[in-house]
Amino acid sequence: MKYKISFDVSSSITRDMKIIIEDSNYTKLMAKQIEINKKEQIINLDFNAYMGGDFALKFIIGNVGNTQNRPHEIKIGNVKLEVIEE
């Protein structure tokens, strides 16, 4: 099956974050690194997964890429998962 994950994201500083989808065996079904900043972005990502399987969505927001080690705020909202192809 093909899925689409979408969400809004922004950060008070320019930084990188990763989005990972893994199955119950920790096999990565999708991994994407993006740059976020003060301007809210709508992110849309597609991935394939087998029908009936469990999977986890992970937002990796620690020390990713060139992220500065200083206080900041990240906002993630309107998270939506939908089947786009069976």
Wavefront OBJ file of the C-alpha trace (Angstrom):
o trace
v 0.000 0.000 0.000
v 1.100 3.556 -0.601
v 0.610 6.131 2.150
v 0.955 9.891 2.422
v 2.019 11.633 5.619
v 1.499 15.382 5.838
v 2.103 17.925 8.594
v 2.859 21.592 9.260
v 6.223 22.486 10.784
v 8.218 25.573 11.779
v 11.167 26.410 14.030
v 12.278 29.583 15.761
v 15.752 29.016 14.222
v 16.833 27.561 10.887
v 17.707 23.909 11.496
v 17.420 20.391 10.091
v 15.092 17.634 11.219
v 14.494 14.062 10.077
v 11.239 12.243 9.493
v 11.423 8.454 9.703
v 8.789 5.747 9.193
v 9.789 2.302 10.512
v 7.993 -1.022 10.664
v 7.785 -3.134 13.838
v 11.206 -4.679 13.026
v 12.769 -1.164 12.859
v 13.207 -1.434 9.093
v 13.085 2.053 7.594
v 10.228 2.444 5.128
v 11.007 6.144 4.603
v 13.652 8.576 5.869
v 13.858 12.223 4.876
v 15.920 15.127 6.191
v 14.472 18.613 5.740
v 15.439 22.159 6.666
v 12.911 24.104 8.724
v 12.783 27.767 9.768
v 10.412 30.477 11.054
v 8.147 30.190 8.007
v 5.554 27.440 8.481
v 5.872 24.732 5.836
v 3.410 22.052 4.799
v 5.343 18.804 4.330
v 3.923 15.957 2.200
v 5.791 12.633 2.006
v 4.815 9.337 0.393
v 5.958 5.868 1.447
v 5.118 2.223 0.786
v 4.197 -0.280 3.493
v 2.701 -3.743 3.448
v -0.966 -4.048 4.319
v -1.741 -4.933 7.914
v 1.715 -4.115 9.234
v 2.483 -1.819 12.133
v 4.684 1.203 11.618
v 5.950 4.166 13.628
v 6.344 7.816 12.697
v 9.407 9.510 14.208
v 10.305 13.189 14.185
v 14.059 13.381 14.865
v 14.658 16.854 16.298
v 17.886 16.468 18.278
v 21.343 17.269 16.901
v 20.565 16.795 13.179
v 22.848 18.113 10.437
v 24.101 21.629 11.159
v 21.648 22.372 13.967
v 22.917 24.969 16.415
v 22.985 23.890 20.038
v 20.909 26.730 21.503
v 17.378 27.095 22.895
v 14.643 27.175 20.269
v 11.071 26.098 19.625
v 9.739 23.649 17.025
v 6.045 23.503 16.167
v 4.528 20.431 14.481
v 0.795 20.266 13.781
v -1.994 18.957 11.590
v -0.354 15.541 11.275
v -2.332 13.441 8.812
v -1.832 9.926 7.436
v -3.828 8.666 4.496
v -3.843 5.722 2.090
v -3.264 6.979 -1.456
v -2.967 3.647 -3.278
v -3.972 0.107 -2.331
l 1 2 3 4 5 6 7 8 9 10 11 12 13 14 15 16 17 18 19 20 21 22 23 24 25 26 27 28 29 30 31 32 33 34 35 36 37 38 39 40 41 42 43 44 45 46 47 48 49 50 51 52 53 54 55 56 57 58 59 60 61 62 63 64 65 66 67 68 69 70 71 72 73 74 75 76 77 78 79 80 81 82 83 84 85 86
